[in-house]
Amino acid sequence: MARNDLNGKVVLIAGGGKNLGGLLSRSFAAEGAKLAIHYNSESSKTDAEKTLAEVQALGAEAFLFQGDLTKVENVTKFFDEAVAKFGGIDIAINTVGMVLKKPFAETTEAEYDTMFGINSKSAYFFLQEAGKKLNDNGKICSIVTSLLAAYTGLYSTYAGAKAPVEHFTRAASKEFGSRGISVTAVAPGPMDTPFFYGQESPEAVDYHKSASALGGLTNIKDIAPLVEFLVTDGWWITGQTIFANGGYTTR
């Protein structure tokens, strides 16, 4: 699927109402795509409604879907609603995630369950539903984290819960490939969004800024074009995790 073929294509984005997801929603709208935009809860409703208004102002057909994607029935409903409204889905992107920075010894069972529900379980069933509902030659991309290649403490549940998504991506690419569906993951470095700052002290922010070879935090404007490439002209890349972090980590 070339970029100039996006006009009229249906793009479904989990977490598409703000931050990287919101930027992707606006970018795809500007290229003529139709959009199914998910947001999680009332706390993100205002941002999602603002994004919806912006994409509609660009001429895009779009709708919002609110739901906790750790509940599989909500993942199914989101995809089903997109199919009902638009007749099919061409691209599915999952930007959903939650960070917890906490020592191993202090992490509770409830925190573990929450982190794996949001970062791992929802990602698994998102991929499963995409495999069931996407049109042939569709494209799937999940956002993970560059901490998957970092040797560090304090992020055991975040990096640990994102790590399975790498294998989910490989397995899905093998199983869906016969239908021309490519499946990828993108692993940004610490992104300069509110998603990042809530967990970090000023000293930690300074460290993360200094840790990348190119300097500074990851800008979502540098990640969105990569995601767009992978689900368009870069469709031949599949089953892989792309680390896009300015040299924050490598393998």
N, C-alpha and C positions, 0 to 999 in steps of 0.2 A: 504494500500500500504506500504509494508515494505521497509526500506532503500535499501535492496539488490535488490529491484525490480526497481530501478531508471534507470537502463541501458535501453536506448532507449525511455524513457518517454520524453514527451514534456513539458518544463517549460517555461511559459511566465512571464516576470518580467517587470513591469512598473517602470521606474527609475532604470533599471538594469545595467546602464553603469558606476556607480561610487558609492563611499561610501558603505553603507550596501548593496545596490542593486548589485554593482559590486562584492562584496565579495560573495554574494549568487550565482551570475552567475558563478564565478570560482568554487565554492564548488559543484554545481550541475554538472558542466562540468566534474569535476574530478570523478564523480560517473556515468558518461556515459550518462547523459541526453542531449537532444537536446534543444536549447535555442532560444527564441524570446526575444530580448533585446531592450527595449524602452529607448530613451533619449528625452529630451524636445526640445532643441534648439541648435543653433550653438555654444553657450557658453559651452555646455557640450559634443560637438561632439568629441573633442580630447580624452577625458576620455573614452567615449563610444567605440571609435575605438581601443584604447589600450586594453580595456576589451575584445572586440571581438577577437583581435589577441591572447590574453592570453587563452581564452577558446578554440579557434581553435588549438592552440599549444597543448592543452590537449587532442585533438582528437575529440572535440565536433562539431557537425553540429550546426551552429548558424547564425543568421542574425540580423541586426540592423533596428530599425524602429524609425524615428524621427517624433514627432508630439506633438502639444499642446493638452493634454487630457481633457482640459476644453471644447473642441469642441467634441461633442458626435460622430460626423462622424469619428474623428481620433481614438477614442476608438474602434469603429466598424471595421475600416480599419486594426488596429493592430491585433485584433483577427482573422479577415478574412485572413490576410496575413499569420499568423501562421498556420491556418487550410489548406490554399492552399499549403504551403511549406511542411508541415509535416503530413497532413492528419487528424490532431486532436490535442487537447490540454488536458493534464492531470493535470497540476498544474498551477494556476495563482496567482501571488504575486504582491501586489501593495505597493511600497515603496515611492510613490510620496508625497511630502509635501512642505509647505512653512511656515516659521516662521515670524511673525511680533511682535516685542516687542514695544508697544506704549501705552501711557495712553488713557483711554476710551475717554476723552474729546477732544483728538487730532486726533482721527482716522477719516479718510475721507470716504465718500461713495464709492469712487473708490477703496480704500484699502480694505474695507469690501467686496465688490464684488469680488475682486481678490482673497482674502483669502478663501472665501467660494467656489469660482469656483475651485480652486486648491485642497483644502483639503476636501471638501464635495461633490460638484457636480461630479467631476471626479471620486471620490471613488464610488459614487452611480452607475454611468453608467458603471464603471469597473465591479462591482459586477453583474449588470444586464447582461452585455455582457458575463461574465463568466458563468452565469447561463444558458444562451442560447447556448454557444459554447463548454463548457467543455464536455469531455467524461463522461459517467456514472462512478461513484466512483472517480470523480475528487476531487481536494482539492484547497481551496481558502484561502489566508491569506492577511490581510491588516495591514499596520503599522500605529499606531496612536501615542499617547503620554501619558506619565504618568502625565502630567498636568491635565488630566481628573479627577484625584483624588487629585489634589492640591487646597488649598484655597489660592489664590494669585491674584494679579492684574497684569496689563501690558500685559497679553497674551490673552485678551478677544477674539480677532478674531481667534487666532491660536487654543487655546483649544476649543473655541466655535464652530469652523468649523470642528474640529476633532470629537467632541462629537457625532454628528449624526451617525458617522460610527459605533459606538457601536450598535446602534439600527439597522442600515442597516445590520450589521453582524447577529444579532439575527433573523431578518425577513428573510434574505436570507437563513439562516440555516434551518428554518422551511419550506420554500418553495422549496428548492433544496434537502432536506434530503431524499425524496422518491427515488431519483436517486443515493443515496449513496454518495452525495457530502457534505463534511464537510466545514464549513466556520468559520474562527477564525480571531481575531485581536490580535496584540502584541503591548504593550504600553511600549516602552523603557523609561528610564530616559534620561536626557540630554546626547547626544552621542558625543564622542570625534572625531568629524569630522568638516570640514569647514562649514557644514550646521548649526552648533551650534554657532561657534565663531563670525559670522558676526553680530549677534544681541547683543552680550554681552560685557560689560566692564570687565576689569581685576578683579575688585572687585566682580562683579556678577559671573564670572567664579569661583573665589575662594569660593564663597558661595555655588554654585551648587556642587562643589567638596566635600564640607564639609557636605552637606545635606543628603547624602546617608549613611545608617548605616554601609555599608561595605567600604565606603570611595572611593572618586574619581568619575569621570564621567563614564558613560556607555561605554564599549568597544564594537564595532560592532562584534568583535570575540566572544562575549558572547551572542549576539542576534541571529546571523546567525544559530547556532546549534538548538536554540529553534524553529525558523521558520521552519527549515528543519525537525525537529521532528514532528511539528504539521501537516505538509503536507505529512508525511510518517507514521511512527509507531504510532504517536499520533492522528491518524485520528478520533478516537472515541470522542475526545474533539471537540465540535462544538457549535456555538452560543455564544462563550465566548471571553472576552478580558483578556489576560494574562499580568499582570503588571510585567515586568522584569527590575528592576531598582536599585538593590542593597540596597533596603530599602529607596529609595528617597521619595516614597509615598506608601500608602497602603489604603485598604478599609476595 
